[in-house]
Each structure stands twice: as C-alpha cells, then as structure tokens.
Amino acid sequence: MKIEIEFKTGSVSESQISQKLVTIIESVKKQGLDSREFSIEMDIGKDGGAQFPQKISAVFNSMEQQGLKAKECELEINTQSINDVSQASQKISSIVSTINEQGFEVKEIEIDAEKDQ
C-alpha cells in the first residue's frame, strides 16, 4: 500500500522547514514505516519566472551534490487570461509538445476549472 500525505508549509519560515521535516520523517520511522519519496511545491514567482531558470538550476545542482534525484516535476499554469477553451487547449497542447521534445514523458494533466483567488 502506498500513502501520500500532502501538507501546507506556508505558516512556517523557510529556515524552520528543514528541522520540522526531520521530526516528521523520524515519526514515520517510529511507526515502523519507510519514507519513499518527498516532494516540494515551489512558487515560481509573480514575474512569470524571469529568474526561475537560474534559481532552479542552483537547486538541482545542490540536490545532485547531496545525492538526491529528481524523480518527477509538476508545472502549474495559470490560464485565467484565456476565456476560450479551444484556445487554452491549443496552448496547453503546445506546452505538452515542448515537454515531449525535451525528452520527458507527460504522466498526468489535471485541469481545475475553479478561478484562483
């Protein structure tokens, strides 16, 4: 059986997250269970990610130095500026093509029709 627990970290400062995660992982061990994967969801930024390529490159370099491997990536895209569903579909199709061209396999596409607040 595989169990995934997703929890929000917004109320905790970035410097505290690491020590709090260690406590959570220790709790898993105390229950006699194994932690298999850990994911972090990050905000790219309001500027459309202008600095994101440099920042994420540094994150991946650090992960590699620590012996960690990126297993999966998820990209959340805001389509609020598009009112036409067919236009949004064309744009998403183009992005999926780019992902495939880069040698990645798209595992899942999730569409949430609710407007962001």
C-alpha positions as MATLAB code, in Angstrom:
seq = 'MKIEIEFKTGSVSESQISQKLVTIIESVKKQGLDSREFSIEMDIGKDGGAQFPQKISAVFNSMEQQGLKAKECELEINTQSINDVSQASQKISSIVSTINEQGFEVKEIEIDAEKDQ';
ca = [
       0.000    0.000    0.000;
       1.226    3.490   -0.836;
       0.082    6.502    1.176;
       0.693   10.113    0.181;
       0.254   12.925    2.697;
       0.249   16.477    1.410;
       0.622   19.282    3.926;
       0.960   23.040    3.698;
       4.095   24.750    4.991;
       3.053   28.363    4.412;
       2.886   29.219    8.120;
       6.492   28.103    8.720;
       9.584   30.090    7.799;
      11.879   28.530    5.209;
      14.683   28.192    7.763;
      12.427   26.105   10.062;
      11.052   23.750    7.423;
      14.141   21.523    7.335;
      14.221   20.819   11.068;
      10.456   20.249   11.183;
      10.672   17.777    8.285;
      13.327   15.776   10.126;
      10.886   15.396   13.041;
       8.143   14.240   10.658;
      10.435   11.668    8.966;
      11.508   10.398   12.412;
       7.825    9.973   13.284;
       7.393    7.771   10.181;
      10.339    5.618   11.319;
       8.944    5.339   14.872;
       5.769    3.887   13.376;
       7.856    1.219   11.614;
       7.186    2.630    8.152;
       9.538    3.680    5.339;
       9.573    7.110    3.728;
       9.972    6.623   -0.021;
       9.514    9.997   -1.690;
       9.373   13.626   -0.729;
       8.157   16.485   -2.917;
       8.297   20.244   -2.519;
       5.936   22.544   -4.384;
       7.526   25.942   -5.092;
       6.157   29.236   -6.325;
       7.919   30.364   -9.496;
       7.090   33.996   -8.782;
       4.738   36.703   -9.906;
       7.094   37.918  -12.632;
       6.385   34.812  -14.696;
       9.551   33.132  -13.525;
      12.087   35.546  -15.022;
      14.760   34.434  -12.538;
      13.468   30.873  -12.235;
      15.923   29.185  -14.659;
      18.954   30.336  -12.649;
      17.334   29.602   -9.304;
      16.099   26.108  -10.173;
      19.465   25.249  -11.720;
      21.102   26.030   -8.369;
      18.515   23.857   -6.583;
      19.160   20.893   -8.902;
      22.942   21.323   -8.564;
      22.586   21.261   -4.783;
      20.359   18.179   -4.952;
      22.927   16.385   -7.095;
      25.707   17.283   -4.643;
      23.628   15.788   -1.835;
      22.927   12.592   -3.798;
      19.239   13.366   -4.329;
      17.499   12.605   -7.620;
      14.621   14.482   -9.230;
      12.015   11.834   -9.932;
       9.129   13.910  -11.223;
       8.280   17.532  -11.980;
       4.931   19.270  -11.899;
       4.135   22.593  -13.562;
       1.055   24.612  -12.635;
      -0.053   27.060  -15.325;
      -2.446   29.972  -14.861;
      -4.882   30.285  -17.772;
      -7.121   32.987  -16.274;
      -6.296   35.370  -19.106;
      -7.790   32.934  -21.654;
     -11.587   32.758  -21.900;
     -11.796   30.408  -24.892;
     -11.426   26.712  -24.014;
     -10.193   25.777  -27.512;
      -7.507   28.469  -27.347;
      -6.388   27.208  -23.927;
      -6.298   23.637  -25.282;
      -4.084   24.689  -28.191;
      -1.677   26.462  -25.852;
      -1.513   23.516  -23.450;
      -1.007   21.139  -26.386;
       1.961   23.219  -27.500;
       3.442   23.097  -23.995;
       2.969   19.306  -23.834;
       4.756   19.023  -27.193;
       7.654   21.054  -25.806;
       7.828   18.788  -22.744;
       7.932   15.723  -25.019;
      10.563   17.333  -27.271;
      12.751   17.797  -24.189;
      12.655   14.037  -23.618;
      10.161   13.947  -20.764;
       7.004   11.866  -20.585;
       3.787   13.568  -19.519;
       2.206   11.370  -16.854;
      -0.875   13.379  -15.994;
      -2.668   16.576  -16.917;
      -5.041   17.889  -14.261;
      -7.454   20.702  -15.032;
      -9.039   22.690  -12.206;
     -11.775   24.924  -13.558;
     -12.038   26.983  -10.359;
     -10.780   30.548  -10.501;
      -7.791   31.386   -8.301;
      -8.491   33.935   -5.615;
];
